[in-house]
Amino acid sequence: MTTKTTALVWFRRDLRLADNPALAAAARHADQIVAVYVHAPEEDGAWRPGAASDWWLHLSLARLDGDLRRRGIALTLRRGTSSARMLAELTRETGATHLYWNRLYEPAIEERDRRLEAELGASGLACESFNAALICEPWELLNSQQAPYRVFTPFWRACQARLHELPGPLPAPQRLRGPSPPGETLDGLGLLPTIAWDHGLAERWSPGEAGAHERLDAFCESALAHYGEGRNRPDADDGSRLSPHLHFGEVSPRQCVVAVRNALAERPAPAQPSAEAFLRQLGWREFAHHLLHHFPHTTDAPLDERFERFDWQDDAARLQAWQRGRTGYPLVDAGMRELWRTGWMHNRVRMVVASLLVKNLRQPWIAGARWFWDTLVDADLANNALGWQWTAGCGADAAPYFRIFNPVLQAERHDPRRVYLRRWLPELAQLPDEWIHRPWQAPAAVLAAAGVELGVTYPRPIVDFAESRREALDAYARIREPATREATAAPRRRARSGGH
């Protein structure tokens, strides 16, 4: 009698059946599969997932379990402080000989996976991992000096060449067989909030693989052709809104690339620039994960070491006003309220609110990163670190520090009919278009007619924009001074040595 081989498939942030290399390998090589998710948030260290991420994870796991059950097996949930211990126990219970998983690229997880593979491998379990989250591995894409890229444009040029070599997505297995060992209940993981603040998230999002593909199909059908311009308009719905689905692995970058190519085949000319803009955003996601792999300290520290001595002004009151959408700058406040209500913020607005926090309010970028981490459904450690350091001017390919977004001009340009402002700031909704994005400058009669009392129904600006901009630039100049003196002295030293 032939002994049946059993393999564990360890799901992490690859919560899908299609284009899942670990699941596909197990289905090819094993007679039986045990699908497992281990909940061990302590292993994430200081960046344990926030409340919005937990909400999404609960629903995504429920839908993954349903998808697996329709194919013959269930998702086993285990909870503990050590993934290695939980997997070792499950190996003994099931007699599994192989363990398959898809790689992640965050510092604490990479280190944990290395230890786990060595420990379980030494016990006789064959371990194999795969790339399911990126277009190419961080160690595969290096510059001509075999060093990691620190500037996006050459990185994206090299990455684009790999797009043409991408194989087609793997199909979902039609039938799976295997035991369903006992485990935790999903409710027992405690992922959902105990106080019901999540109704806004439930109205907006549909976590899970099916929801991801519904969103991808809708984007390719209706928004892709306008994405190039529309992605900067918070009053429109021309963004992809795929980032949480990508973060939780409900859809893969490869599936997104193929879907866009298929959409282009149907209407190539009008959609081509927008398709390129969307693929470029996938490139930024890729860039973020590559950077974090090569520079793991950037979750908490600036890539540009000069910013270690930047004169941040820690101020709990200012930070709280920003968090609550009470800065007195309508575009910023609208964005922060959208975030609290829906677990999401339009990307253009993210840049504006981040700029105000780190430049005009001069609060440490890490404080903003922490707030986004807890409140965004698409909170992703790599993207979060890249985005905040880009805005602060201290990361790879960062925006110049002197680029400070003016929330008034940004509202005029990107919310021209003030639809976005009125949606999230009902207390200002009766103000005319001319004044709603700068109510502190509106005539008293206009404010009174709209029912707005500055400092009571809506706050006055927390800082003067022009003055705070000057102060931020002065602070930046102070950390640049040693480097500037060094740079100007170097040519003179070279001239003297050349003269001899």
N, C-alpha and C positions, 0 to 999 in steps of 0.2 A: 504494500500500500504506500503510495507516494505521500510524503508529508507536505502539507500546505505551508507555503511561506507567507509570513505576515509582516507588513511594513507599517510603521507609524508615519503619518503625514502631519507635521507640526505647523498648523496655521498660525500666522502672526498678523502682519498687516498685508495679507494677500488673500482677502476674504472673498474669493471668487473660485469658480470651477473652470471656466474657460481661460485659456492662455495662462495656465498655472503649471510651470515646469515641474515643481516638486510632485504635485498630484499626478501629472501625466507620467512621470518616471515610475512612481509607485504602481500605477495602474498597468504599466507595461511589464514590470518585473516581479510583482508579488501577486499571489493568489487572493490574499485578503488584505484589506486596508483598515486601519484604525485612524480616523480623523480626530485630532486633538487640538484644543486651544488651552494654553496654560496662562492663567491670570496671575502674574507675579509683578505687579507694578513697582514694588520696591527695587527691582533690578534696574529700573530706569534712572535710579539715582535722584539727583536734584530736579530732573525734568520728568517727574511722574505726570502722566496725562491729566489734563484739566477736566473740569466738569462737563464742558460742551463735548469734548472728545469722548468722555465716558458715555454720554447720552447716545452719541452716534454708534459707538462700539456695541452697546446693548442691542440696538435694532439690527445692526449689520450681522452680528452673531446669530440672532434669531432667524434671519433670512437665509444665512448660510446653512444653518441646521435644516431648515425646510428644504432647501435645494438638495442637500445631501440625502435626506430621507426619501425624496422622490426618486433617488437613484439607488436606494437600497441600504444605506448606512446612516448612522446618526453622528452628530458632532459631540464628542466627549469633552466636557469642561472639567479642568482641574485647577485648583487654587492653592498657592503656597508662596513661600519666599524664595524658592529655588526651582527654576525650570529644570535644571539637570536632575534634581531629586525626583520631581514629579514624572519626568520622562523615564527615568530609571525604574520607578515603581510600575509604570504602565508597561514597560518592556517585560518585566517579570510576570505581570498579570496575563499578558497576551502571548508571550513567547515570541515577540517580534524580533527579527534579526536585522532589520534595516530601519533607518530613520532618515526621512527626507524633509527638507525645509527650503524656503526661499530667503535669500540674504536681505539684511537691512544694513544701513551704513552709518548709524549713529554711534558715537564713541562708546557709551556704556554697553550698548547691545553688541557691538563688534567684539569688545573685550569678553563679554559674557559668552558669546558664541564660540570664541576660540577655546576658552576653558572647558565649555560643555563638550565640544567635539573631542578634545583630548581625553576628558574624563570618561565619556561614554564609549569612545573608541577603544580605550584601554580595557574596558569591561567586555569587549567583543561585539559591540553593536556597530554595524557598518553605517557610517554617517555620510550623507551627500547633500550639498547645498547648491542652489541655482540662483541665477539673476532673473528676477521677475519684476523688478521695480524700476529699472533704468534702461536706457537705450544701450549704454555700454558701461562696463565696470570702471570705477575710478582709477584703477591701476593700469587700465588699457589705453587711456587717452592722456598722453603727456606731450609736452612741447618738444622742440628740437634738442633741448638740453636734458631731456628725460626728466623734467621737473613738472609739477602740476601747473596748469594754467591759472593765472590770477586776473586775467582780463577776459571779459566775456566774448568779445567779437572773434578773436582767433580760436577760442574754445569752441564757439558755435560753428565756425567754419570747419573745424576738424570733426565735430559731431555730425554735421550735415552729411559729410561723406559716408558716415556709418549708416545713415538713414536708408541709403540706397541698397545696403547689404542686409537690411533687416529681414529675417524670415517671416513668413506669415504666422499669425497667431495660432496657438494650439487649440483644437476643439475641446469642449467639455466632454468628459467621459459619459457615456450613455448609461452604463450600469456599473455599480460598485458592489463588492461583497466584503463582509467582514463582521467581526463581533462589535458590540456596542457596550464597552465596559461602563460600570456606574461612575458617576462623577457629580460635580456640583450642579445645582439648577442655575439657570441664567439669572433669575432674580437673586439668587444667593450670592452673586458676585457684587451686588450693591452698586451697580453702575448708574442707575436712574436716580434723579434727585428725590430727596425726601419731601421737599417743598416744591410744589408744581410751578416752576418758573419756565418750563420748557414748551409751553403751548405755541409760542412764536416759532420755535424750531420745527415743531411737528407740522405747522402750516406750510412751511417753506420747503422742507427736505423729505426725500424718500431714500433713506440709506439702503444699501444692499446692491447686489450685482444687477438685478433687474432694473432698479432705479437708476443705476449708473448708465446703463445702456439706453434707457429711455431718455435720459438727459443728453447723452452723446448724440443720439439720433435726432432729437429735437434741435440741438445746436447746429448740426450739419445741415438740417433741412431748412431752418429759418434764419439763424443768426450768423452763420459762418460767412455769408457773402458780405455782411456789414461789420464784421468783427474788427477790421483794421481801424476804422474810425469809431465804431460804436463802443469798443471796449473802454474808451475814455469817458463815456457818458453815463454817470450814475442814474440819470433819469430814464435810461432805456434798459432793455433786457437783452443786450447784444453780447454779454459775456458768456463764457462757456459754463461757469459754475461747476466745473468738474474737479476742482482742487480737493474737496473732501473725499470724493470717490477715488481719486488717485492716491491720496494719502493712505486710505484704508485698503488699498489694493483691490477695490471692487471692479476696477477697470485698469488695464495696463497702458503704459505709454505706446506700446506697439499697436494695441487695438485702436488707440486714438489716431495714430499716424495713418493706419490703414483706412479708417473711417473717413478721414479728411481727403485722402487720395481718391477714395471712391466717390465722394461728393464732387471733387474737382473733375472727375471724368465725365460727370453729367453736365456741369456748367463751368468749364475751365476758365474762360476769359474773365468774367466779372469777379469770381471768387478767388482768383490766384493771389492777389496781394494780401487779402484777408487771411487766406490759408497760410501763407508764409508768416504772417504776424502771429497766428495761433501756434504754429510749430516753433516759432522763436520763443514763445512763452514756455513751451515744453522744454526748450533748451535752457531757459533760466532755472527751471526746476532741476534739471540735470546738473547744471553748473553748481547749484547750491549743495547738492548731495556730494558731488566730487570735492568741493571745497571743505565740507565738514569732515569727510574721510581723511583728507590730507592735513587739515588744520583743526584737530578736534577741540582745541582750547577755545575756539571762537564761539562756542555756545555761551560762554560767560565772559570772555575777554576780547578786546579789539584785535583784529589782525594787524592794524597799524598801531605799533606800540607807543607812538607819541600820545595817543589818546588816553594812555594810562595816567597821564598827568593833566588831563583836561579839567577845567574848573567847572564841574557839574554843580548845580545848586539843588541839593536834595531838599525838597519842600513837600511835605505830606499833603498840605492843603491844595497846592497847585496840582499835584498828581491826582488827588481825589476829584477835583473839579473837572479835570480832563476825562477821567474814567466815567464820570456821571453825565458827560455831555453838558457841562455848565461853564464853558470857557468864555462865552460871549461872542465866539466866532461861529456863525450859523453852519457853515459847511462842516466844520470840525464837530460841532455838537450833533448835527444830523448823523454823521458817520458813527459816532460813539453810541448813539441811541439805536441805530440800525444794528450795530454789533450786539448790544445787550438783548435786543428783542429777537434777533434771528440767528445769532451765532455766526454772522457773516458781515463783511463790509466790502463795498466795491473797491477794486484795486487802486483806482485813481484817488479815491478818498483816503485809503490807507496811507498813501504817501503824504497827503496833506496833513492828516492828524498826527502822523509820526514826526513830520517836520516841525509842527508847532510844539510838540512835546520836547524834542531834543534840542531844538535851536532857539525858539522864542522863550519857552519856559525853562530851558536848560536843565531838564531832568535827565538822569542817566538813561541811555538807550535800553539798558537791561530791565529797567522798570516797565517800559512800554512792552518789551518782549515778554515779560512775565504776564502782563495783563492780557495780551493777545493769546498767549499760550493757554490761559484758563478759559477764555471766552469764545474763541474761534472754533467752529466745527472742523475747519481744515488746518488746525494748528499742527505745524510740521516743523520739527526742530531745525532742519537744514534751511528751509525757506524762511523761517522766522529769524534765524541768525543772520542770513544774508540780507533780508529786507531791512531789518533795523540797522545793521551796520552800513548798508548802502545809504540809507537816509542820514545817518549820523556822520557819514564821511570817513568812517574808520575801518571799512572792510575792503574786500577785493573789488576792484572795478567800481569803487564807491562814487556816488554823486559828489562833486566838489562841495566842500563845506560851505562855500559861499552861495550855493544853490539853496535858497530858502523859499519854500512854497508860500505864496501869498493867498490865504484862503478866500479873500474877496475876489481877486482876479481869477482864481481857479473856479469859483462858483459862476462867475460871469461867463467864462469860456465853456465850461463843461456841464453846466446846468442852466442853459440860457433861458428856459421858461420857468425856472425855479420850482419844477415839479418835485425834485428830490427834497429840497428844503421844506416844502409844504407838507410832504408826506411824513416827515419825521419830526417836524417842529410845529405842531398845531397851534401853539401859542403865538406864532408869527404869521400864520397862514393868511391873515387879512391884510398884511402889508403889501403894497404894490411891488411889482418886480424890481423897480428902481431901488428899493430900500431894504428888501427882506434879507439880503446878504450882507448888509451893513447898517443894522438898525440904529446904532449909536450915532450915525450921521443924519438920521431922518429928522425932519422938522417936528416939533412938538405936536402940532395939529395932526400930522399924519400918524404919529404914534397913538395919539388919543383916539382917533377914528378907528384904528385897528385894534384897540383894546390892549395895547402894549405899554407897560410901565417898566422902564429899564431899572434894573436892580430889584424888581419885585416879581413881575411875571416872566422876565427874561433877564439874565445877567448882563452887566456891562463887560466889555473885553477885559480879560484877566490881566493882560499886559498890553502896552502900546506896541503895535507891530513894528514900526520903524525903529523905535528906541531899542526894543529887545533884539532886533536884527543887528543893530550896530554893536550891542554888547556881546552878542554871540560871535560876531566876526573879530572883535577885539580879543576874545578868549581864544579863538582859533589862532590868531596871529601869535599869541604868546607861546603856544606849543610848537609853532613852526619856526620860531626864531633860531634855535640852535642848528636845525637842519639848514636854514637859509644861510647862516654865517659860514657853515661848513661848505655849502655848495659854492659860495662866492669865493672862498679862500682857495679851494682846490685848483682852479685854473691858474691862479698866481703861483702856487707851489709847482705846478707842472711847468710853467714857463721858466721859473728859476732853474729847475733841474735840467730842462732842455738847453738852457743857455750855457751850461757847463759841459 
